[in-house]
């Protein structure tokens, strides 16, 4: 599962990717027990910058210095909450995707998850526990 350190690394890489795109929005969501408890934890927008190279560099530097740290801090409480009995990944992503984004803007959703759901139907449906094949093994099987 995701740790605060792994989350921070991914967040820093994401913020770096959008820093040169004024108007881009980075949002951090916490998936809840169901759609109604999935919540937005924090958001940061890339500000517009001046036309000079120096102004663009300064705006980028300010955004990089503040955005990842702010979003990490807003997400910290999510890492202290005990694990839930299930992980409604698809429903939570649907809530994020349908959050009233303008149809004129493209939306990229970056999801950090182990993608393992818990089912109450015993071990056969419990992908969150037990051994799993490695990512390399899964790639080999999907390529075959």
C-alpha positions in Angstrom: 0.0 0.0 0.0 1.0 3.6 -0.4 3.2 5.3 2.2 3.5 9.0 2.8 7.0 8.9 1.4 5.9 7.1 -1.8 3.0 9.5 -2.1 5.3 12.5 -1.7 7.7 11.2 -4.4 4.8 10.7 -6.9 3.3 14.1 -6.0 6.6 15.9 -6.5 7.0 14.2 -10.0 3.4 15.2 -10.9 3.8 18.8 -9.7 7.0 19.0 -11.7 5.2 17.8 -14.9 2.3 20.4 -14.6 4.4 23.4 -13.4 4.9 24.6 -17.0 1.2 24.5 -17.8 -0.6 27.6 -16.4 -4.2 26.9 -15.5 -3.5 23.2 -14.7 -5.0 22.0 -11.5 -3.6 19.3 -9.2 -6.1 17.8 -6.8 -5.6 15.2 -4.0 -8.6 13.0 -3.2 -9.1 10.4 -0.5 -11.2 7.5 -1.4 -13.9 6.8 1.2 -16.0 3.8 2.1 -18.3 4.8 -0.7 -18.8 7.6 -3.2 -20.4 9.9 -0.6 -17.4 9.7 1.7 -14.8 10.2 -1.0 -13.4 13.7 -0.4 -11.2 16.4 -1.9 -8.3 17.0 0.5 -6.4 19.8 -1.3 -6.0 21.5 -4.7 -3.4 23.8 -6.3 -3.5 25.6 -9.6 -0.5 26.5 -11.7 -0.6 30.3 -11.9 -0.2 32.3 -15.1 3.3 33.8 -15.5 4.8 36.7 -17.3 6.0 36.4 -20.8 9.7 36.7 -20.0 11.8 33.7 -19.4 12.8 35.0 -16.0 9.2 35.5 -14.9 8.3 32.0 -16.1 11.2 30.5 -14.1 10.3 32.5 -11.0 6.6 31.4 -11.2 7.6 27.8 -11.8 10.0 27.9 -8.8 7.3 29.3 -6.5 4.8 26.8 -7.6 7.2 23.9 -7.1 8.3 25.2 -3.7 4.8 25.4 -2.4 2.4 23.0 -4.2 3.9 19.6 -3.3 4.4 20.5 0.3 0.9 21.9 0.7 -0.7 18.9 -0.9 1.4 16.5 1.1 0.3 18.2 4.3 -3.4 18.0 3.3 -3.0 14.3 2.7 -1.1 13.3 5.9 -4.3 12.6 7.9 -5.3 10.0 5.3 -2.2 8.0 6.1 -3.1 7.8 9.8 -6.6 6.5 9.3 -6.9 2.7 9.9 -7.5 0.6 6.8 -11.0 0.3 5.7 -12.7 -3.1 5.2 -12.9 -2.5 1.5 -11.5 -0.1 -1.1 -14.0 1.3 -3.6 -11.5 2.2 -6.2 -13.7 2.4 -9.2 -16.5 4.3 -7.4 -14.0 6.8 -5.9 -12.3 7.4 -9.3 -15.7 8.0 -10.8 -16.5 10.6 -8.2 -13.2 12.4 -8.9 -13.8 12.2 -12.7 -17.3 13.5 -12.4 -16.5 16.4 -10.1 -17.9 19.1 -12.4 -14.8 19.5 -14.6 -15.4 21.7 -17.6 -15.9 19.7 -20.8 -13.5 22.1 -22.5 -10.6 21.0 -20.3 -8.9 17.7 -20.5 -8.5 15.9 -17.2 -5.7 13.5 -16.3 -6.2 11.4 -13.1 -3.2 9.9 -11.4 -4.2 7.1 -9.1 -1.8 5.7 -6.5 -3.1 2.4 -5.4 -2.2 -1.2 -5.2 -5.6 -1.8 -7.0 -6.5 -4.7 -4.6 -10.1 -4.8 -3.5 -11.4 -6.5 -0.4 -14.5 -8.7 -0.8 -16.6 -10.1 2.0 -17.0 -13.3 0.0 -14.1 -15.1 1.6 -10.5 -15.7 0.5 -11.6 -16.4 -3.2 -12.6 -12.7 -3.5 -10.0 -11.2 -1.2 -7.3 -9.8 -3.5 -6.0 -7.6 -0.6 -4.5 -10.5 1.2 -2.3 -13.5 0.3 0.3 -13.8 -2.3 0.1 -12.2 -5.7 2.1 -12.7 -8.9 4.8 -10.2 -9.5 4.3 -7.2 -11.9 6.9 -8.8 -14.3 4.8 -12.0 -14.2 1.6 -10.1 -15.0 3.3 -8.3 -17.9 4.6 -11.6 -19.3 1.1 -13.1 -19.1 -0.6 -10.1 -20.7 1.9 -10.0 -23.5 1.3 -13.7 -24.3 
